[in-house]
Amino acid sequence: MEAIDAAPALSLEDRLDRRKGRPTRNKMTGVRFTQTEMAEVDRAANDQGKLFGEWAREVLLREARNSRGDALFTEIVATRMLLNLVLKPLACGKVMTAEEFSGVLTTVRTTKHKAATDVMEQYAAAEPKER
């Protein structure tokens, strides 16, 4: 197993100062990784200049707090929907009226969340399963 880089030494004052203003962390969890997976996640933590435990806590909490309704992703899917719904008629030589365009905008606004969820589920289904 690869050795994990030692954490930089912090003074007692620095360690105590970091805890001010937050509740005591007294719960632990464990995760098993393959050697390759551990190297990958350790590298990700190091790339951000963080200790593995700090990085892992941030990632786990971010994912736990983030619903699949990620706003940026939803808006990207909405932009794709808008382009598809507007460009197809234009490419076929049709002229879109202001009312039709307003209808497209309404359709995108009312269906973008479900469409984003559907796209995310497609990506999740395509991910290789662990053995």
C-alpha positions in Angstrom: 0.0 0.0 0.0 1.3 3.5 -0.8 2.3 5.7 2.0 0.2 8.8 2.5 2.2 12.0 2.7 2.5 13.2 6.3 0.4 16.2 7.2 2.3 19.4 7.8 3.0 20.0 11.5 0.7 22.5 13.1 1.3 24.3 16.3 -1.1 23.7 19.2 -2.4 27.3 18.8 -3.2 26.7 15.1 -5.0 23.5 15.8 -7.1 25.1 18.6 -7.8 28.2 16.5 -9.2 26.1 13.6 -11.8 24.6 16.0 -13.2 27.9 17.2 -16.7 28.6 16.2 -17.8 25.1 15.3 -19.1 22.1 17.2 -16.8 19.3 18.2 -16.4 16.6 15.5 -16.9 13.4 17.4 -18.3 11.0 14.7 -16.2 8.9 12.4 -16.7 6.8 9.4 -14.5 4.5 7.4 -14.3 3.7 3.7 -12.3 1.0 2.0 -10.4 1.8 -1.2 -8.3 -0.2 -3.6 -4.7 0.9 -3.8 -5.4 2.7 -7.1 -8.6 4.4 -5.7 -6.7 5.6 -2.6 -3.9 7.1 -4.7 -6.5 8.9 -6.8 -8.4 10.4 -3.9 -5.2 11.3 -2.1 -3.9 13.0 -5.2 -7.2 15.0 -5.4 -6.7 16.2 -1.8 -3.1 17.1 -2.3 -3.9 19.0 -5.5 -6.2 21.2 -3.4 -3.6 21.6 -0.7 -5.7 19.9 1.9 -5.3 17.0 4.3 -7.1 13.9 3.1 -9.6 14.0 6.0 -10.5 17.7 5.5 -10.9 17.1 1.7 -13.0 14.0 2.2 -15.3 15.7 4.7 -15.8 18.6 2.4 -16.6 16.3 -0.6 -19.0 14.1 1.4 -20.8 17.1 2.9 -21.1 18.9 -0.4 -22.5 15.8 -2.1 -24.9 15.1 0.8 -26.2 18.7 0.7 -26.4 18.9 -3.0 -29.5 17.6 -4.6 -29.5 16.4 -8.2 -31.1 19.7 -9.0 -27.8 21.4 -9.5 -28.7 24.8 -10.8 -25.8 25.2 -13.3 -26.4 21.7 -14.8 -30.1 22.4 -15.0 -29.5 25.7 -16.9 -27.0 24.0 -19.3 -29.7 21.4 -20.1 -32.3 24.2 -20.5 -30.0 25.9 -22.9 -29.6 22.7 -24.9 -33.4 22.3 -24.9 -33.9 25.9 -26.1 -31.4 25.4 -28.9 -32.9 22.2 -30.1 -36.5 23.5 -30.0 -35.6 26.7 -31.8 -33.0 25.5 -34.3 -34.9 22.5 -35.7 -37.8 24.6 -37.1 -35.3 27.2 -38.4 -33.2 24.5 -40.1 -36.3 23.2 -41.8 -37.0 26.7 -43.3 -39.8 27.6 -41.0 -40.2 31.1 -39.4 -40.9 31.1 -35.7 -43.5 33.6 -34.5 -43.1 35.5 -31.3 -46.0 33.4 -29.8 -44.3 30.2 -30.8 -41.0 31.4 -29.3 -42.8 32.3 -26.1 -44.3 28.8 -26.0 -40.8 27.3 -26.4 -39.6 29.4 -23.5 -42.5 28.3 -21.4 -41.8 24.6 -22.3 -38.2 25.0 -21.4 -38.9 26.7 -18.1 -41.5 24.1 -17.0 -39.6 21.0 -18.1 -35.9 21.8 -17.5 -35.8 20.3 -14.0 -37.2 16.9 -15.2 -35.0 17.0 -18.3 -31.9 17.7 -16.2 -32.8 14.8 -13.8 -33.3 12.5 -16.8 -29.9 13.4 -18.3 -28.2 12.9 -14.9 -29.8 9.5 -14.6 -28.6 8.6 -18.0 -25.0 9.4 -17.0 -25.4 7.5 -13.7 -26.7 4.4 -15.6 -23.7 4.6 -18.0 -21.1 4.6 -15.2 -19.4 1.3 -14.7 -20.5 -0.6 -11.6 -18.0 -1.6 -8.9 -17.3 -5.3 -8.7 
